[in-house]
């Protein structure tokens, strides 16, 4: 073992951190011999000039000069004049730390022809314990780009690889081949990574403190993230962490490529960066190689999400933790397939009034047990998932502990309290853009500023079991809104490194919907949106505004609702919707999903309602259905002092228990 110590310095933003000795396993570093020269125009300073700098010695790189360092070098002061270059040889990466803080790294421009991925040490003067660390390259491919990662700790199946690490960037604590304890990682440069665990390695980070201030570049590969766990067989546990980052896509935790990442007893927060690259398109891009802001078509803004889950069958679990973002998103699954995201007894939040709790794409499974959501817009943006919100019962947590290999001990399981999930969302609980399911049970309480469930003409499935106290409280009185998508499209570009820009516009359709000759509205179809509600009291409306008739290649879509031992008080109807503005561009991005409803006869937007055993619907306003079925003990009634009547294809018809009705159904209240 080789003993090294750090000298101490102020943490960014004025916070002080206690320095302790840090222990590393000794591992030889393969270093190049002195390089004779570079095929570049500027003059080359001989590496020997740097090697001789010891203790109080200083190093200066003049304008027009290039210095190539072939081994790690320590000086007390470094000056790089404008136009001066300091670099590592081919196959190596250079990182500058001052008093244990990574600093000076500047990313290239996005339009430089190479993705803007390379970092250079910025011109300036650096004083203190100045370490120029030469490490073996860790270049990670993503699509047609290669991301040159630099990290404080590189861990593989054999343990810490110091040849790929930047030891001078680790302050305090102890580092071994199986884990690191009480370390501090600080950065105010760009796209420096903290801990990178890969290749089937198993590693535990205990009480790390990480604060990165400066931009990252891509959260689809984790370039600039605090912690990355990636690769089949990789198991990463983060326990008691405090990670606070600020910067464009300066993500806290990345799980990728079939890894299993478990975060517990931790606090993660990421705040937006103030400097989006000037060359980045104002409307953003959906090209994931370059995407560094949230797509505005989601009705959001922001430039960093706190976590991302990627790859195939990757798992990320958050237990007894706080995960928050300023805007954009707290928990995300993006760019993966068949991943599993889990949160147990955790707080999930956006701190600046916009954002989502979780994002789900690629047939992902998401578990939320005993969690508290305090999110600006949505608890979930749904692009194809199965999501469950419930209580953190001992049985449920134990089952996940086993199936997901969370590694919780018997003592940890016993210590976790049983809690119900509470969702406070500024706009909607769920926004659907692709088919998938949401299940709500236990004592889950859902409070939304607006509609509870917002579905954009896809096969959504909602199941709510209120037998243990689950409740839905829509702020605008709408429980389920089914409507056409109002998400503008990206536009292809050919003169930029990115393939698309989000310059599309949504324009409200005019005129009446055209009746489809093939769509069936009187019975459930495979592509319908469905809701099943059991043992619950519901106060709110259910609307279907899908136009169909070939609009957006959709002939029609029904809203199919089943109620069992439940009461519902509100309007259930086909409707027409109207946005607050007829045209939505990036300048009005908050108008996405903002509609009013006018109950209207069914065209291609069937509403199929089943009042099962023990259920009652109190109709509060005119409702247009295409099918209604009542169990033998079910009832349809009006509020006290009023009466409800039914017409079927224009003919007044008595409403009787045990009967079914199809056609043009209109219920009115007088």
N, C-alpha and C positions, 0 to 999 in steps of 0.2 A: 504494500500500500504506500502511496506517495501522499505526503501531507502538504496541503496548500492552504493559504489563507488569503482572504480579501481584505482590503484596506479601509472600506467604509466610505460612504458618500451620501449626499442627500438624495432621497427618492423624488421622482417627478411629482409635481403639484404640491411640493412642500412637506409631504409625509415622510417621517423618518422611519428607518427600518434597522433593527438591531443586527449587527454583523457578528457572525460566529465563524469558527474554522469550518472548512469544507473538506471532506475526504473523498478521494477518487481511487478507483482501481488503476494501477499502473498498466498501461497498454502501449506498446511501441507505436509511434506514428511514422508511417512511411513518408519520407520527405524527399523532395527533389534536390539534386545537386544544383549549384549555381547555374543560372541560365545566362548564356553569353549575350543574348540580345533579343529584341522583339521586332517583328515585321510591322512596325508602326513608324510614323513620321517623327514624333517627339523623341528627344534624346533619352537614353536609358541610364538611370543611376545604377551603379553596380550594387548588388545585394549586400556586399561586404560593408558598405557604408551604413546600412541599417543594422547589420549584425553587431557592429562594434558599439552600438548605442546601449549603454548600461546605466542603471541607477538614474542619476540626474541628467544623463545625456539627452539631447533633443534631436529631432529629425525634421528636415525641411524638404519638401518637394516643390521645386520651382515651377513657374508657368512654362508650359511646353515640355516639361520633363515627365518621364514615366518611371516609376519604381516598381519592380516586381520582387516581392518578398518570397523566399523559398522556405521559410520557417517562421514560426511564431516569434514575434519581436516585442520587447517591452521597452518603453522610453518614458521620460517624464513630461515631454511635450512634443506634439506633432503639429507641424504647420503644412498645409497644402494650399499652395497659391492657386488662384483661378487659372484653369487650364492645365493644372498638374494632375497626374494620374498615379494612383497607387493600387496595385492589383496582386493577385496570386497567379501561379502558373496554371496552365491547362490542366483540368481535372481537379482543381482545388478552388476553394472559395475563401475570400478574405472577409473577416468581421472585425470591426473596431469596437472595443469597450474602453470606457473611461471610468475608473473606480468601480468596476463591476457592472456598469450600465451599458448595454449595447446602444450605439449612437452613430450618427453621421451617415447612415445608409440612405441613399436616395434611389428610388425606382426610375427606370427609363420611361420615356413617353409611350403611351399605348400605340401610337402611330409610328414607332421607330422601325417597323418592319420585322420585329422579333417579339411582339406582344408586350413590350415594355416591361419585361420580367427581370432583367438584370439590374442589380444594385451597384452603385459606385459610392465611394466615400466622398462626401461633399467637401468642397474647399472650406478652409477655416483653420482655426488654431484650437487644439485640444490639449488640456493640461491635467495632470494628476497621475494616477497609475494608468498609463496609456498602453493597452495591449492590442497589437495587430495579430489576430489569430488566423493562422493558415490551416484550414481543415479540408479533408477529402470531400469532394463534391457529393451532394445528395440531390441529384437531379431527378425530378418526378414528372413523368409524362402525363399529359391530359389532352386528349384529342390530338391536334397536330402541334401543340406547344410543349415545351419542356421547362418546368419551373425549378429554378436553382435554389432549393431550400437551404437555409443555414439555421442551425438550431443549437441552443445551449446544451441540450442533452440528446444524444442519438442512442436509442436502445434497440437491440435486436435479440434474437433467441439466445445469444451468448452473453447478454448483459449490456452494459454501457460501452459503446465504442468511442473511446476518447479521440480517435483519429478523425471522426466525423462530428465531434462535439466542439463546443466553444467553452472550455472550462472557466475562462475568465468572466463569462457571463453568468456564472452561478455564484450567488452570494449566500454565505452562511450554510448551516445545515450539514447533513451527511448524505453522501451519494454512494450506493453500492450497486452491484449487478442486479439485485432484485427489487430495489426501491430507493427512493429519495425522501428524506424527512427534513422538514423545516427549512427548505431552501427558499430563496427569494430570487425572482427573475424580473429584471427591469429593462425596458427598451423605450427609447424615444427616436429610434431610427425607423426605417420602413421595412416591412415584410421579413422581420426576424421571427423565427419560431422559438417557442419555449422548449417543450419536451416532445420528442417524436419517437413513438414506439411502433415497431414494425417487425415483419418477418417472423411472426409466431412468438414474439417475446411476451413474457408475463412481468408486469411491473406495477408497483404501488407507489403513488405519490401521496405522502402524508403531510398535511398542513402546509402545502406550498403557498407562497404569496407571489402573485404575478400581476404586474401592472405594465401594460404596453400602451404607449401614447404615440400614435403615428399610423399611417395607412398600411393596410395589407393590400392584396391584389386579387385573390380568388378564393372564395370559400367553397368552391367545388373540388378543391384539392388541398385546402388548408394552408395556403401560402400566406404566412403571417399570423397564423393562429397560435394561441398560447399553448394548447395541448392537442396533439394528434395521436389517435390510436388507429392503426391501419394494418390490413393484411390478415389472411386466414390464420387462425390459431392465436392471434394476438389478444391478450387479456390485459386490460388497463384498468386499474382501480384508482380513483381520485378521492381522497378522504380528507375532509376538513380544509378544503382549498378556499382561498379568497382570490378571485380573479376579477380584476377591474381594468377593462381596456377602453381606449377611446381612439377611434380612427375608422376610416372607410374600410369595410370588410375586415376589421381586425377582430376576428372571431375568438371566442374563448375556448370552446371544445369542439373538435371534429372527430367523428367516428366514421371509418371508411373500410371498404373492401373486406367485409365479413368479420371484422374485429368485434370484440365484445368489450364495451366501455361502460364502467359503472362509476357514477359520481354520487357521493353521499356526504351529508353533513357539510355542504359547501355553499358558498355564495358566488354567483357568477353574474356580472353585469357588463354590458357593452354599450357605449355611448357613441353617437354618430360622430364621424370625422367632419372637420370644418373645411377641408380642402379636397373636394372631388377634382380629379385631374381635368385641366382646362379643355383638353382635347376630347373628353368623354361627351357623347351626345346629350343634349339637354333633356331629350325625352327618354333616354336610356336605351338599353338593348336587352333583348331576351337571349342573345347568344351567350351561353353560360361560360364560355372561355373568357369573356370580358365583362359580364354583368356584375356591376358593383353597387347598383341601387335597386331597390325593390321595384318591380314593374308597377307603374302608376295605375295600370288598368285594374289592379286589385283594389283601387280606392285608397291607396296608401302612399306614404313617402318614407324616406329613411335610407341609410347606406351601410348599416351593419346589423346582422342578426347574431344572436349570442351563441347559438350552436347550430351545427348541421350534421345530418346523418345521411351517409352516402353508400354507394356500392350495393352488392347483392347479399341479402340475408345478414346484414350488419345489425348489431344490437347496441342501443344506447339507453341507459337507465339512470334516472335521477331520483334519489331517495333522501328525504328529510333535507331538502336543499332549496335555495332561492335562485331562480333563473329569471333574469330580467334584461330587457333591451330598452333603449331610449325610444325607438320607434321600430319599424320593420317587423322583427319577430324574435321571440324568446327561444322557442324550440322549433326546429325545422327538420323535415325529411325531404330531401330534394336530390334528384339525379340518381336515385337508387331504385332497387326493386326488392320486394318481399322483405323489407327491413322491419324491425320492431323497435318502437319508441315507448318507453315506460316512465311514468312519474308517479311516485308514491309519497304522500304527505309532504308535498313540495309547494312552494309559492311561485307562481308563474305570472309575470307582469310586464307591461310597457309603462314607462315612466313619463312619457310626454304626449299622451292622449291619442296616439295612433299606433296601430300594430296588431299582430296576432299572437295568440298563445302558442299554437302549433300549426304547422303546415304539413300536409300529407299528400304524397304523390308516389305512384309506383307500387300499388297493391300492398301498402304498408299496414301494419297492425299497430294501433296506439292504445295504451292502457293509462288511464288516469284514475288513481285511487286515493281518496282523501286529500285531494289537491285544492288549493285556492287560486283562482284566476282573477286577476285585476288587469284587464287588457283594454286597450284603446278601442279596438274595433271588433275583432272576432276571437272567440276561443279556438276555432279551427277553420282553416281554409282547406277544403276537401277536394283533392284531385284524384281520388281513387284509393279508398282505405276502409278499414273496419276499426272504428274508434269506440271505446267504452269509457264511460264516466260513472264511478260508483264509490263505494266505501272501502276503506283500507282495513277490511276485516282480517282477523288472524288467518283464516282459511285462504282468503284470496291472495294475501301477500305471500304466504308460505308456498302456494301453488306457483306463483310467478318466480319466487326465489329458486325453486327447483327447475322449472321449465326454461328459464332464461339464464340460469347459472349466475345469479346475482352475488352469490358468495356470502350472504348474510348469515352470521352465526346464530345459534339458538338464543344467546343473550341479546343480540341486536334485534331479532324478531320479537322477543318478549318486550323489549323496551319501546318499540314503535307503538304509539297510541292508535286506537281505532278512530278514524275521522271520516266525515262525509265530505264530498266535493262541493265546493261553492264557486259558482261562476258569476263574475260581474264583468260584463262586456259592454263597451260603449255603444256598439251597434247591434251586431248579431251574434248568436252563439256559433252557428255554423254557416259558412258560405260554400255551397257546392258548385264546382265546375266540372266534375266528372262523377261517374257512378260510384256509389259506396254507401256504407251503413254507419249509423250512429246509434248506440245503445246507452240509455240512461236508467240507472236504478239506484237502490239504496236510498240514502237521504239527500241525494244531490239536489242542490237548489240552483236554479238558473235564472239570473236577473240580467235582462238586456235592455239597453237604452231604446232599441227599436225592435224589429222582428226577431223572434227566436230562431227560426229555421228559414234560411234564404237559399232557394234552389234555382239554378239557372238552366232549366229545361234538360235535366239529366236524371238518371235513374237513382234517385236518392231513397234510402230506406231509414226510417226513424222508428225506434222502439223505445217506449217509455213505460217503465214499471213503477207506479207510485205506491206500491204496497208498503214500503218502508219510509214513506214521507217525501219522495221526490216531488218537486214543484217547478212550474214554469211561470215566470213573470215577465211577459213582454212589455217593454216600456210604451210601445205605440199600440198595444192591443192586438197585434197580429202574431199568431203562433207559427203559421206556415205560409210562406209566400213562394209559389211556383210561378216562374215567369221566363220569358225569352232571355237569352244572354244579352247583356249590354256591354260586353267587354270588347273594346276596339282591338283590331288585329295589328300585329307587327307588320312592318313593310320591309321587303328585301332591299338591301343596298349592295352595290358592287364596288364602290370606290373607297371603302373603309376596311380596316382589319376585321371588324365584326360583320356578321352576315345580315343582321336585321336592325332596324331601329323602330321604336314604338311611337310612330307618328300617326297611327291610325286614328280614325274618328268614329264615334257612334252617333248615328242619326236616327231619331225616333221614327218608326214607320207611321204612315198616315193611312187613312181609310180603314174600312172594315176588313176583318179577317175573311179569307176565302174558305168556304166549306170544302173539306177533303172528301172525295168520293170513296175513299178506302179506309179511313180511320174509324174505329169503333169506340164510341164514348160510353156505352152503357154497361160495359164489363171491364174488369181489370185486364191490362195488357202487359207483356213482359217488360216493356220499357217505361212503365209508369213510375211516378214518384209515390211512395207509400208511407203511411204513418200508422203505427199500432200503439194504442194507449190503453193501459190496464190499471185499474184501481187508482184512479187519479181524478182530481177535480180540476177542470180546465176553464179558464176565463180568457177568451180571445177568439180571433177570427182565423179562418183557413181559406186561402185564395188560390185560384188557378187562373193565370193570365196568359198561358201559352197560346200564340196565335195559330200555329200550324198551317195547314193548307199548302205546304211546300215552302213556307217561310223558313229560311236557314236549313233547307232540305229536310225539315221536320213536318210530317203530315199531321201530327197531333201528339198530345200527351195528356194523360189523365192524372188526377190527384185521387188516390185511393186511400180512404181513411176507415180504420176499424177501432171501435171503442168497446171495451169490456169492463163491466162493473165500474163505469166511469160516468161523470157528468161533464157536459160541455155547454158553456153559455157563450153564444156569439153567433157570427155570421159564417156560414160555410157555403162558398159560392164560386162559380165561374165569374171572372171579372175582366175588365179591360184596365190596363195600367197607363199611367202617364208620368214621365219624368218631370222634374222641376224645371229642367232646361231641355230643349229639343235636340241639342247637339252637345256631345261631351268630348272635349279634348284634354290634353294634359293640364291646361290651365284650370279646368273644372273637375279634376280627378275625384273630388269628394262627392260628386253627383252620381257616381256609380252606385247602382242599387237603390237610389232614392226615388221611390214611386208612390203615387196614390192610386187607390183602387176604386173602381166603379162597378158594383155587381151587375152582371150582364148575362143574357142567355148563353147557354153552351153553344159553341161552334165546333171547335176541335179540341176544346179544353174540358173534357168530361170531369165531373166530380162524382165519385162513387163512394157512398157512405154506408157503412154497416154499423147499426147500433146493436151491439151484442147484449148478452144477458146482463141484466142489472144496470143498463145504461140509459141516460136521459139526455136529450138535447133540448136546451132552451134557446129558441130562435129569437134573436134580438133585432133582426132586420131582414129585408128581402134577400133570399138565397136561391140561387139557380143551380140545380143538380142534374145529373143524367141518370143516377140510380140511387135508390134508398131502400135499405132492408132493415126491418125491425125484428128483434128477437121477441119471443112471446111475452117477456116481461119488460121490454124496452118502451120508451115513450118519447114523443116529440111534443113540446109544449111552448107556450109563450110566457113572457114575464108576467108577474102578478098584475091583474087588471087589464090584460090584453088577450087577444086570441090569435091563433095561427091557423092559416088555411093553406091547402095544397091544391095546385092545378097540375094535371098531367096532360101534356099536349093541348093545353088550353081548357081542359074540362075539370071542373071542381071535383075533388076526390077526397073522401074521408081518409084520415090518417088512422090506421089501426095497427095494433101490435101483432106481430107474427106475419106481417105482410111485406111484399117487395113491390117496388114501383120502378119502372124504367121509362125513358123518354125525355121530353122537355119538362122537367119538374120545376115548379116555382113555388116557394113558400113565402108567404107574406104575413106580416104582423100588423094588426089593427087594434 
